């Protein structure tokens, strides 16, 4: 699954990419902030998004992508479920908690990518 | 006689499991560091049996009390230096952490090389603050002619905090300031958000510390 990653924590990026690749994702791009037009241009099948540093503009950008790319799967990686993001299609939007272990994340991501 | 080098023994408190492992890997690769392990949180009831020189402490979340967390860390790890990692770039959060005993304050999007530099600085007995946070604090201080402690709050919000500290309800504050109860409620929400606190009682503590009452 072609995956676009938005993760501002540079220290974490290598571990995250290894995890995503282990769960069957191929990485198309890694950015530290969400640029919706860049996501559209890259045309990924999944957006992996760290939502803990998101502001209102980021939430709007994410909603824009959810609305304008109906086949895009979105994996929201956050400490707690972000209330601002109301998934309309639960099969498209996955919330992954940051407290989850490597094995748990691998299982969740594997099932999500396999189901799409 | 063989040369001996003393490594800095580091323990990591990080709720984000994968990030914790990434931190362990990064710091363990540095020859002058020895990573003793990591835990998702500090529990004084069952402290880890490690003699750490330095703690890397992740502090995040809307309801967290930074002072309490750092105090708990100090209780468990004694004299170990404390290096706080946070997603917050707001200088007042950094100030609260430093006031509570943190030796360093870094944003979580810091680069690996900067994190290592910061940890080495702190291990050497000095303090370290993320330059973005320090710069922001300096700008605010210059703009406010040195009065930066409570200038986060507007004059009206300062009035509300003062009245909260006197034990008044939102309704009573509204009557006192000729505002509707809803407007007072909005002020209270903004105050809690600006001060990064979750309860009126913490606003009272803030008001006392700032000399507002």
Interface residues (C-beta under 8 A of the other chain):
Chain A: X8 X9 X10 X11 X12 X14 X15 X16 X19 X32 X52 X53 X79 X80 X98 X99 X100 X101 X102 X105
Chain B: X15 X16 X17 X18 X19 X21 X22 X23 X25 X26 X40 X60 X61 X87 X108 X109 X110 X111 X112 X115
